[in-house]
Amino acid sequence: MKRCIIISFAVSVMMFLTHRGCAQDIHFSQYMFSPMNLNPAETGNFNGDYRFVVNHKRQWMSFADAYNTFSGSVDRQFLKGNKLRPGIGILLNNDIAGDGDFGTLQVGIPVSLLYAMENTSLYIGGMASWVQHSFNYSAFYFGSQYTGHQFDPSLPTGETIDADRFSYYDFSAGAGGNYQYSDSLRFNAGVSVQHITQPVKSFYQNEEMQLNMRWQAYVQADFIIDKHISLQPSVLFMTQGKYKEYNFGSNIQFDINPLGLRSIFAGLHVRARDAGILIFGLDYNKIRFNISYDINLSGLTTISKGRGGVELSVIYIFQKLNLLTNPLVKKCPEFI
């Protein structure tokens, strides 16, 4: 039989439509390298003039047509020399999953405002987004379309679908800060909330299916052990409705040269009761390349056989030439 026989449309898609639950929000294992998805207040919080970020993830690779997620963003900060520094960006997310190509498209405009002090900076931000969900109705197969001997797509499906797509506006907000404790220790922390207005997420406009708010809190650090080695531990906590997620781990970075290939790093992170995450990356000039692999550790391993997903990210920071800038001075973390 072609692909999977869908006995009931409810089994495959109605889980998104009728229950007071929700589909998986777009999120990445490399959350520290997807700053505006993590917190809109992180917009413009980097050393440079423009930051370009691309993320891509294929989740649960042992499944056919599982989650395939792309994210791209551009942001900048204005008035770099002032205490008050506004920032703005644009964020694009696209996610496709399943035989029916269930899709999520999000376009957001994040803004932020940072207040800089001697060893500390505090910032707030928000983002307004337009979100569209869709699916390919023609890709499904229904039991009523089988004659007993063969599949006949001309037969009626027995299902009534109002529309194959719908859209809504979504809002998020957050706050955070940077703190330099000493020359060898720096912290970044923040909290954000997604889906503030709890929009209705239903192909049937079912008012009972509201998208729950998602809260996120995180702490990251950069601890210089010696001249060429630093540890970068991080912790992330997320909660949405009755669901909770804990992420923790650390990267270790080896500095090589202030020019060209500047550093390489590797890390081990854990998503509690779900996956172990191996990550590798390098900094070349103003570009950071990262690759990670999720090793599935949950009850899904019976089917996934431990195969989680590959995730890639690239961060490019453009900085205008400044003759007063000393290239030997380490500015960290540049990717946040």
N, C-alpha and C positions, 0 to 999 in steps of 0.2 A: 504494500500500500504506500501511496505517496505520503511521505512525512508522517504526520500524526493525525489519526482520525479523531476529530472533535465531536464527541457525542452530544455535548451540550455547550452552547456558547457561554453559559455561566461559568463553566469549569475553566475556560481559558481567559476570558476577558471580564466577565461580570464581577469577579473579585475586585476589580478596580471601580465598579460602578455602584454596587448596591450596599455593601457593608460599610460600617463605620470604621473602616481601616483605611490604609493608604499604601500606595506603591512606594518602592524604595526611592528616597531622595537621592539626587546626584551627590556623590561624595567620593573622595579619593583616599587611598592608603597613604599617598604622599601629600597629606593635607597641608604640611608645612610649605609645600611648593605650589600651592593653589590659593594664594592669600585672600583674594576677594570672595572665593567660595567659602573660605573659613570665616571671614569677618569683613564686612564692607568698610569698617574703620581702618583696616590695613591698607586701604587705597592710598598710594603715594608714600608709604612708609618704607623707603629704601634710599640708598645712596646713589644718586644719579638723576638724570633728567626724564627719561622715559623707560618704562619696564614693559616688556612683551613676554607673556606667559602662554605656553601651550601644554595641555595635559591630554593624555589618551589612555584609556583602560579597556581591556577585554576581560570581563569577569567570568569565572566558572568555565574555563576553556574546554572542559570535558562535556559540556552541554552544547547542543546545536542551537545557534542563534540566541545565545545568552546576552547579557548586558554588554553593549558596545558604546562607550562614553567618550565624548570629546568636549574639551573646554578650551577657550581662548580668551585672552584679555589683554588690554592695554591700559596703563594708568600713568599718571604723572602728578607731581606736587609743584605748587607755585610758591613764590616768595621764599625761597630756600633760606635766605639770610635773616628772615624775620622770626619773631617768636611765634606768631600765629601763621600757620601755613595750610591753606586749603588744598585739597586734592580731588581729582576727578578721574573717572575711567569708564570703560565699557567692557561688559562681560557677555560672552556667548557660550551657552551650554547646549549640547545636543546628545540625546541618549536614545538608542533603539534596542529593543529586546523582543525575543520570541518569534515564533513562526508568523504571527500577525503583524510584525513590525510595529509594536506598540512604541510610540515615539514621544519624547519630551523635548521641546524647543524652548529655550529661555534666553531672552535678551534683557540685560539689566544695565542701569546707569548708577554706579556707586559714587558717592561723594563723601569727603571726610574733612575734618578740621583738626590739625595738630597744634599743640601748645608746647614749645620747646623751652627747657630749662637747662641748667648747667650739666647735670648728669642724668636727667630724667626728661622724658617727653610723654605727654598724655594726649589721647586722641579719641574722637568720637566719629561715627559715620552712619550712613544709611544707604539703602538701595531700593529703587523702584524697578520692577521687572514686569515684562509681558511674557506670559507662559502659554504655550499651546501643547495639547496632548492629541494624539491621533493614532489610528491603526488602519491596517489594510484589510478591509472586510472580505475582499475577494480571495485572500490567501487562506481562509478557513475552510474546513471540510466538516459537514454536518451529517449526522446519522440518517436524517430524513432524505438525504441526497444519494443514498445507496439503495439500489434496487434489490439487493440480495445477491447479485452476481457482479455488479460493477458500479462504479461511481458515475453519476449523471449530474453534472453541474447545472443543468437546466431545470432540475427539480427545485421546488421552493424549499427554503431553509427552515421555515417554521418559526423564524425569529423576526422581531420587529426592532429595527435600530433607527433611532431618531437622527443621528448624525455620526460621522466617522471622525469628527474632530470637535474640539471646543477649546476656548481660551479664557484666561482671566488675568487680572493684575495682582501682583504679589509684592510684599514689602518686607524688608529686613533692616535691622539696626544692630549696632554694636559699639563697644568701647574697649580701649586697651592702653597699653603703655610700654615704654622701653626704660630700663633702668641699668645704668652702668655702675656696678658695685665697686669695681676696681679695674685696673688695667687688664686684668686677666679673667674677669667674670662679668658677663652681661646677661640680662634677662629680657624676655619679651612675653607679655601675658595679655589675655583679653577674654571677653565674653560677648557672645552675639545671640540674636534670636531671629529665626527665619519664620516666614508665614504669619506675620503679626496679625493680619486681618482674618486668618483662617478661611481662605476662599473655598467655595464649593468645588469639589473635584469629581465630576460625574458626567458621563455622556448623556444621562437622562435628567440632568439638573436636579438630582436628588439632594434636597436641602440637608438631609441628615449626614451626608458624606462630606464633612468639612475636613480640610487638611490641617492636622494638628500643628501647633507651634513646635519648632525644634530649637532647643537651647544648646549652646556649645560653650565650653570653657576650656582654656588651654594655657599652658606655661611652657616656654622654651628657654633654653640657656645656651650660652657659648662659653665654655671654660677652657682657657688656654693652659695646657699642662706644662709645656715648654715652648721654645721658640718655633718649633715646627709641628707640634701636635696639639690638637684641641678636641674636646668632647662636646657634643651637642645633644644633650638629652631633651626629651619633650614628652608631654602628657596631654591627652585630649579626652574630654568627657562630653558625650552627647546624650540628650534625652528627647524623645518625641512620643507623646502619648504614654503608653505603658512600656515602651521600648527604651532600652538604655545601651550605650556602647562605650567601652573604655579602650583607649589606645595609649600605649606607653612604650618607650624604647630610647635608643640613642644611636647617633652616628659618631664615628671617630674620623677626624679629618687630618690629613698630612699635607702641610704646606711645602711646596717645592720651589716656586719661583714667583716673585711679584709680577713678572711679565710672562706672556705665553701660557704654558701649562702651569697654572698657579697652585692647584691643589687637587688631590683625589680623596675620596672618602668612601666608607662602607658603614652599614648599620644593620641592626636587628631591632625590629619592632614587633609588638604583639597586639592584636585586636582580641580582647578577652573572649574566651570560649568560641572563637571563630577561626582565627588565622594567625600564622607567623609570617612576618614580612621581612624579606631580605632586600636591601637596597644598596646600590652602588652608584657612584657619580664622580664627576670631575668638573673643575672650573678652568675654562680656557679663555684667557682675556676676560671679556665681560659676558661670557656665555656659560651657563651651568647646564650640564646634561645629567639626567637622572634616569635610572631604570630600576624597577623593583618587581618582585614576584611574590604573590600571596600563596602560601602553602595552607590549604584548607585543613583545619583541625576540628571542625564541628561535627555534628551528627550527619552532615551531608557527605562525609568522606566515603560512605558506603557506595554512593553514586559517583562522586567527583574523583575518588581515588587520590585525594590530596591535591588535585590540580585546581589551583585558584585562578589567578589571572596575572597577566603581564601589564605593567603600567609604565608609561614613559612621560617624561616632562622635560621641557626646555625653557629656560629663563634667559632672556637677553636684556641687559641693561645698557642703554645708550647714555653716554655722558659727554657733554660738550667739553672740548679741550680747555683746561684751566691750567695756566702756566704756574700757578701758585700751589697746585696739588702735588704732594710728594707721593710717588707711586709705591714707595717702600712702606708707607703707613698702612697697616691692616685695618680695614673698615669691615666690621662684622656685626651681625650677619647681613650680607648684602642682599640676600634673596628674600628678605622679609620687608 
